[in-house]
Structure formats: structure tokens, C-alpha cells
Amino acid sequence: MKYIITAKGGDDVNSGNGLYAGGTPIQQTESATELIYNRLTAISYLKEGYIDFNTTVVTLKERKFLYENIFKNVEIYDSRKKYDNCIDLVTESKLNELVNPTTNKYKPFYHKFDRDKEEIFNIRYNKDIINSEFTDFMICIPRLKNSDTRRNLDQSYWGEFLKLAKSKYKNIFVFGKGNENLEDDQIKYVDTLQDYCSYLHHPNCVDIVSTISGPCHYGQFFGNSNFRTKMTMIDNLGLINMHGDDPSYFDPCVNFTKISIKFINTLVSPYELLLNL
């Protein structure tokens, strides 16, 4: 097999039409969808011989680092190109291969972690970040995406929270497009998914804070191994209870790093949010 496509879309990774289910899935592959479904499928296909190390992975520019330590060739998706001899994980649903065949449910979602864990954890980090010295720090993800906008909170909420959090953390890192204006002498804006994962993996990352957000899934795959990191998410819409065992909503079946996760089921004030950390 020459190609395996794990993501489609363009450079605007925040595109979408604001809808819950119809936001972007085919035209612009969400980062969490690629991580949980497509990347795990690609790794499984590699181990089972459907593809090999010479198969070219086709993904988005910002996500090449997820595959560069596993496959020899990683290519940026081009909508104008015809991909012959190809497995397309985006438009050809492969979810039935990842669910439990007996119960037809997600649990247990991925049966092959022990076999595949070396590849699952193997991404290309930013070594400058990994080797930097920090005191204990927090990552905040103010979700401002244009898909499923009901999960967004106004940026002013996060601005007030970060102002309070500066009294607790010497270093704060903010990830998510549109949040560049939150940067100051104590708060650093993180521009790329690779850098975000590198901060996640740093031994002094102790808190991750957000609403129910795709980038939080990356903590379950690439968080540090110190077991000190806590992930706190505001779930004022009750999405976790609503969606049951769906791994897209943080079922423990894909919490490979065993990161501690706490859901706050109401919209607390920024001060109350800080008290929950």
C-alpha cells in the first residue's frame, strides 16, 4: 500500500460552521478524531501488515510530527492530488474495526495497547521545550473553535481566570488558535500542536485546564510519566454523562497515560475554577 490518509483539510485547522455534528469531519479532520481513531488504526494496520514502514502517511502540516518517528515518509494532504493505491481513513469509516465486535460498543475500545504502545507513545517532540527548566506550570486551553461552538466560553472568562492563576503559577502556557492576545510576561502563547504536546510531556506540567476540548485528548496519549498532571475540564453542558462510553468524550479506554481527569459539571466562576486545581 503506497498511501494511508489520516487527515484531510487545509492550513485553517480552526475551520468549521459552528454545528455539533456537521462542523468539519470530512472537509477538515479534527485533531482528536485523527488521534483517537485514524492514528490508532494506522498503527494497528502497520503491526498487522496491511501497510509497512515505507507506506506514506498523508496528514495535515501541523500533525506530521505524530508519524515522523514511525514511518519513513509523511506527506501533507493535497486536495488536488489523486492518491492511488491508498487506504483513506477519513472518508472510509474504519470505526467498526475498533469497537467491541460482541457488544458493538466502544468499550473496550482498543484491544492492542500492549502490542502497540511503543508506536502510540512515539512522537517527535520539540527537544528545546522538553529540555527546558521550568517550575511547576499550567497549560490552559481556551476553546474558541468554529466547530461545535457550544463548548466555547467567552475569552473574557479565560482572561480573568489567567489573571488569577498567575498568583499560583510562575509559568502558564496557553494553547488554541485566537488566543495570541492573552500572552504577557508570565503567559506564553503556544502556536503549534507539536509544541503543545512537548509542554504536556514536560515533567513539570502539573495542570491542564479547559472545557471539553479536542486537545485535552493529547494529555491521555502524551502526558508526562510523573503521574502529577491533573486535567480539569468544565462540562457545564453535561456532555460526559450524555455520551457514555464514546472515547471522543474521554472514556478511560483511551487514557493511556493514566492522567488524572476531573470534570466540573457547572459553569463556575474563574476564581472557583482556580480553587478546583
N, C-alpha and C positions, 0 to 999 in steps of 0.2 A: 504494500500500500504506500503510495507516494505522499499523500497528504492526509492530515486529520484536522478538521476545523473545530476549534473550541470556542471561538467568539467571532462575532461579526459586528460591523458598525464603523464609525469614523472616529476622528480625534475628539469630538464632543462627547465625552463619556457621561455627561450630565444631561443628555438629551432625553426627551420624553414628552408626553402630552398630559401629564398630571393624573392619569387614571390608575386605578388599583391593578387590574389585571392586564389592561391594554397599553401600559406605559411604553415599554420598549422591547419586549422579549426577543423578537426576531430581528428587527432592524438594528438594535443596539443591545448586545448581550450584557446583562448586568454583571457586576464583578462577583457578587455572591453566587449567582447562577453558574457562572463559569467555575468558580472554586469548588462548589459542593457537588455539582452534577458532572460537568464536562471534563474538568481536570481529573476527577476520580475515575471517570470512565476511561479517559485516555491512558492513565496509569494502569488500570486493570487490563486494558487491551494490550498494552506493552508486555505485561507479565504473562499474558495468555497467548501471545504470539500472533495476534491479529495485526499488529504493527510492530516495528522494531526501532532501534535507536536512530536509524537513518531516515525514518519517516519524518517529513517536515510538519511541524505543528504550526497551524495558522491561527493567529490570535490578534488582539489589539496591541498597539505600540506600548502602552503603559503596563501590559501584563506579560511581556516577553520573558521577564526575569523568573516567572513561575515555572518555566520549562527549560531554561538555558543550561541548567545543571543536569538535566535528564536526557534531553535529545540533542543530537548534533546540529540540527537545523531548526530554527524558529523564524517564522516569516510573518510580516504584518498583513492583515487581511486587506484585500483589494477587491472591491465590488465589481470592477471591470474585468477581472481575470477569471478565466474558466479553469476550475480545479478538476482535472481528470484524475481517475484512479484515486478516489477520495472518500473518506468517511466524514460525513457532515453531522457533527453532534448538535448543531444549533437547530437546523430545520427538520432533522430526522430524530424523533423522540426516542431516547435510549433509557428513559426512566424505568421502564418495565424490567430492565436488566439489573436495576439497583434496588428494587423493592423486594420484600419478602415474598417469594412465589407461593407460599402456603396461605398467608393471610391477606395478600395483596395490599399490605400497608407498608409504610416506610420502615417500621421497626422490625427486626434490627436492620438498619439501612444499608450499612456497608459491612460485608462479612469478611473482608480480606485485609483488615488493618495490619495484622501481624505480618502478613506476607509483603505488604506494600508500604510499610511505614517509612522505610528509608527514602523512597521516592516522594512520599507525601510531604515529608518534612524538608526535602532538599530543594531549596530555592536560592537564588543569588541575592544575598543581602548587600547593602551598602556597608562595606567594611569600615569606612571612616566613622559611620554612626555607631556601629557595633563596638568599635574600639575606643569610643569617646568616654570620658569620665563625667558622670552626672551623679548628683544626689538623687534620691527617690523622686520620680516625676509622674505626672499625669498626662494622658492623651485625651483630648476632648474632640468629639465628632459632632459638630452642629449640622444636622442633616438639612440641606437646602435643595434637595434633588427635585427635578421636574417630573419624575415618575412617582406615583403614589404619594402625592403631596400631603395627604392626611397625616403622615408620620413626621412631617416637619414641625418644628417650633420656630417662632419668630426669632430672628437673630438677636434681637434686643434681650431676650431671655438669657441666651448664652453669654452675651456681653456682660450682663450683670453677674451671672454665675462665675465667669472667669475673673472678674474683678475681685470677688470674694475669695476665690480659690488661690489667688496669688499670696494670700497670707499663710497658706498651708504648704504650697509647693514653690520651690525656687525656680524650677523649670516646668513649663507647661507647653505641650505641643498640640496644635490644632490642625485637624485634617478634614478636608472636604472642600470641593470647589465653591467659590463665592465667599470664603471666609478670610481672604487675604487681609481685609481691613481690621481684623481682630489682633494682628501682630503688634507687639510692642517690645520693650526691652526685656520682658520676662516671659513673653508668649511668642513662640516661633510657629509660623505657618509652614505646614508640610505639604509640598506640592505634588509629590508622586506617590503612587501606591507602593513602589519598592522602598522608598524612604520610610513610609508609614510602617510597613512590615518590619523594617530594621529597628525602628524605635520600639515596636511591640516586642521584639525579640531581645531587646537590651535588658540585662539583668536588673536594672533599676527602674523599670516600668512597673509601677505598683497599682495604678488605677486607669481604667478606660471608662469614659462616660459618654452616653449618647441616648437618643431614642432608639426604637427598634430600627436598626440600620444595617445595610449590607456589609460595610467594612468591619463591623463587630465580629462577623464570622471569621475573619482572618486571625483574630485572637485565639480561636479554637484550633487553628492549624499551626500558627507560627509564634504564639506567645512564648515567653521565656520558660525555662525549666525550673525556676526557683520556687514555684508554687506560691508566690507572694502577690501575683497580679490579681486584682478583682475587676470584674466588668459589671458596671451598673447601668441599666437601661430603663428609661421612662417608658412605660407601657400604659399610658392613660386611655388607650382605645381598647384594651383587653385582647390584644391580638394573640398573645401566647395561649390563653385559655381557648380562644376561638379556633385556632388552627391545630390543636392537638399534637400529633406526632410528626408533623411536617418538619423535616430538617431545615427548611428555609426559615423556620421560626424557632431555631435554637433548641431543638430536641437534643438531649445529651448524646445521641448516637453519633454525632459528628464532632463532639468536643474532645478531639484527640489530645490536646494538651492539658485536659482536666482543669481548665481555668475556672475560677470561682465566678458564678454569674448570679446577679441579683436583679430582679425586676421590681420596679416601683409602679404600682397599679393605679396611680392617680397623678395628676399634674401638680407636683409640689412646687413651692417657691424655690428660687435659686439658693437661698440660704438653707432651706430644708434639704435640698439635694446635696449640698456640701456636707451636711451633718450625717447623711447616709453613707458617706465614703469612709 
